[in-house]
Amino acid sequence: MISEYAVEPATIGADWRTFKDLIDRFGADKGRLISRLPNKWEKKVIQAAKEAGVPDVRMSSIIERLSHSKHKVVDFNRAYDHEAEWISNALREHGTRPFKAIICDAGKAACAEAMEPDDCSDAHALFRAATSRDVTRTADQIADALHAMTAVSKEVDIVDPYFDLRPGKGNYLDTLGSGLIANR
């Protein structure tokens, strides 16, 4: 339902047009979230924009858009080694828990799931995002499907005609114990 993407801060911050085009393509409503890799991802984007010489008016817009992008950039508890390059961290984390894609500059494409910012369109298989899917009614499958969604949620309302917490009516708390709450 919602896919996690690794987006290199230096790549998205390199120029205003790249930033604007990419940031507008993310959000839970679009089925795509940016992984906060590293933890100070937004600061790294601003730093990259400054180093690239983005004009002050555009810098103000980048800073404002980043402050309103809390639902687009999410912390998925990824490890980050500040001594290593961003792409090395992204590839290591991708090997542990795969991203849908790794968005970086052309020279850094080190895996099949790497793509350049110019390729980020719904026509590209790695960027296409489904906003719904059928889920088997098991605790593990439901928890897995809801994992990314709960990462951007402050409150979750369960609307299910079969949800019943009364003893002997089913074990509906297994979904919560299967990692939905444990991963938050």
Secondary structure, DSSP 8 states (H G I E B T S, - for coil): --EEEEE-HHHHTS-HHHHHHHHTT-BGGGTEEEE-SSTTHHHHHHHHHHHTT--HHHHHHHHHHHHT-TTTEE-------TTS-HHHHHHHHHHHS--SEEE--GGG--STTEE-GGG-STTSTTT---S-----SSHHHHHHHHHHHHHT-S------TT---STTS--TTHHIIIIITTT-
